[in-house]
Amino acid sequence: MSAYIPIVGMAVLASLFVIIAMALSVVLGPRRRNLTKEDSYECGIDPTPAPVGGGRFSVKYYITAMLFIVFDIEIVFLYPWAVSFHRMGLFAVAEMVLFIVTVFVAYLYVLRRGGLEWD
């Protein structure tokens, strides 16, 4: 149980920092309200109203999001494997090569289908 004391201490310290920072921003922050300051800002372009149906996103947006998730999950699996690489045998190396090849094949499929080309 004593191994978790530093983790709990860091969580409490982080929580205190957030609470204190939010309280200070309320106390010390400017109180002048302005419609221009509260308007949304999109890189200097005036924001356009949303369409009635909520609008549609391009399929390429979802493909890019899925690619991000795939490679993010790959890193989640690669990091612990790299940390304990010395304790693993040849079987673990073969499994990781198989995993990387599977992800690479999916990447080549998306690349070949034009999923990374933004027209």
N, C-alpha and C positions, 0 to 999 in steps of 0.2 A: 504494500500500500504506500510505503514511503517513496517509491519510485514515481508516483503520480503527483507528488507535492509540487515539483517545479512546473508541471503542466498546468495544474490548477492555479498556481501563483501567476503564471503568464496570462491565463484567461482572465483572472481578476484584474491584473494590471491593465490589460487591453480594454476591458470593460470600463474601468475607471477613466482611462484616457479618453474613450469615446464620450462618456457622460460629461466629463469636465470640458472637453472641446465643444460639445453642443451647448452646454450652459454658457461658456464664454462667448460663443458666437451670438447667442441671444442677447447677452448683456452688453457686449462691446460692439456689436454689428450696427451698421447704419439703419436708421428707422425711417428714412425718406422713401416712400413708395412712389413708383413711377410706372406708367403703363408701358413705356418703351423698355424699361429694364425687366419687366415681368413677361414681355412677349417672348415667344420661342425664337431661337436664333439658329439658322441652318446655313452656316458658311457664307453669310452675306446675302443669301437669297431670301426673298420674302416667302414665308411659309404659305403653302397652298392648302385650301380646305380639303378635308378627306372626302372621297367619293361617298355616295349614298350607301352603296353596298359594302363599304369598308375597304374597297380597293383590292387589287390582286397583285401578288408578288410573282415575279418571274420564276420559272422552274430552276433556273441557274442559281438563284438565291438559295433554294433548298439544297441543291447539289453541293454548293460551297459549304453550307452549314453541316451537311452530312460528312463531307470530307474533313472538316475541322474536328468533328466528333470522332471519326475513325482514327485520325492521327493523334488526337488527344488520348484516346483509349490505348493506342499503341505505346505512347510514352508512359502511361500508367503501368503497363505491363513490363516495359523495358527497364524502368528505373530499379525496381526491386531485384530483377534478374542481374543487372549490372553490379548492384551492391554485393550480392552473394555469389558472384561468378566463380570465385575460387573454390567454394565448397560444393559446387555442382559438377556432375560428371558429363560425359559425352552425350548422354541422353538429353540433358537440359539444353545443351548447345544445339542439338538437332531439332528439338522442339521449337526453340526460338527462331532458328533459321526457317522452319516451316511457317511459323507465324508471320515473320517478316515477308516471306515470299507471298503469302496469302494477301496481306495488306498491299503489297506492291502490285499484284495482279489486279486488285480492285482499283488502284490508282491508275494503272495503264488502261483499264477499261473506261474509266471516266475521261481520261486524257484523249483516248481514241474517239470517243463519242462527242467530243467537243465541249465537255462540261466546264472546262477552265477558260474557254474563249468568251470574252465579254464583247458583244457586238454593239 
